[in-house]
Amino acid sequence: MVHSRVVLLGPQRLQPTLSTAVASLGLRGKLAAVTAGWEERENEDQELSAHLQGRTVNLALYERADGVFRYDTELHKATRERQDRIRRSQELYRLRLAHLLEAARELKRRESRPGFEQLVEPQLEGAVQALRELDREHTQRIRAIHVEFELKWRPFERESVALQRRELDAILKDCSGLCIAGGHVGILLNRLRMFGILDLLRGQPIFAWSAGAMVLTERIVLFHDFPPQGSGDPEVLEAGLGAIEGVVALPHADRRLALGDATRVALFARRFAPARCFALPARARVDWKDGRWSGEPGTRELKVTGELAEVGA
């Protein structure tokens, strides 16, 4: 479900701007915090709490999920089996993706060669369409796995989950906003989805950064042009929570993407168009309000021309 008010920020660890963003919306009172992406370090949120003057209430989704799984071993087993299926599907998707991306990149490189100028574009368009179709097919396949799981196990109706949701609902009722930190994007997504956190909100604004920004989108894209190992091909993980529309969130883009490589930037932006690809380094900010985006000065997006441009108002 699309949310009416969302603020996406750059990474907060070294240059926090969250308190400024919260103040800009005039929020008072408690702020719910999700740090489930930090996994076992979920409760090590002292810096976050201090940054927000002690106003945070950690929803402890990682801990709550562990409690559910200890109590409901049947659901735990089913969840692990679902995740195994998703991992295998991702592996097969990557095999197909690597070949399509290499073809598209080679075509893009030949654009400027003498004699190829008029010939490359229709071929490149076909290659980009093939990438988009593969991404769409993969997203639908993963969504089908989730739907099958939900229909069979109905987690919200199981007492172990329903009890936690009632407690979370009571907490969120007294909070003026929700802050979602980063960490492991898959675990963060699964914990938010497991408890249906966004469905428990009552119109409160959401502030999110790093993996937190990624999970709110319609489609989560993993990316790293300089990985310690592997090919570094941008890949779709799965559908996100869909709280915001028409955007690909790219935290740490200044460190993880070759933003000076016009060929890679152009192909990335073209592949995911018409979604806007927002680079979210430290101090970046983009606001989603009533279906429209606006950006702080200095916040940029990737363009199909291979350039980076200010997000603007």
Beta strands, then each sheet from edge to edge (+ up, - down):
strand 1: 5-9
strand 2: 30-34
strand 3: 56-58
strand 4: 175-180
strand 5: 206-209
strand 6: 219-222
strand 7: 235-239
strand 8: 247-251
strand 9: 276-280
strand 10: 285-289
strand 11: 292-295
strand 12: 300-302
strand 13: 308-310
sheet 1: 3+ 2+ 4+ 5+ 1+ 10- 11+
sheet 2: 6+ 7-
sheet 3: 8+ 9+ 12- 13+
end
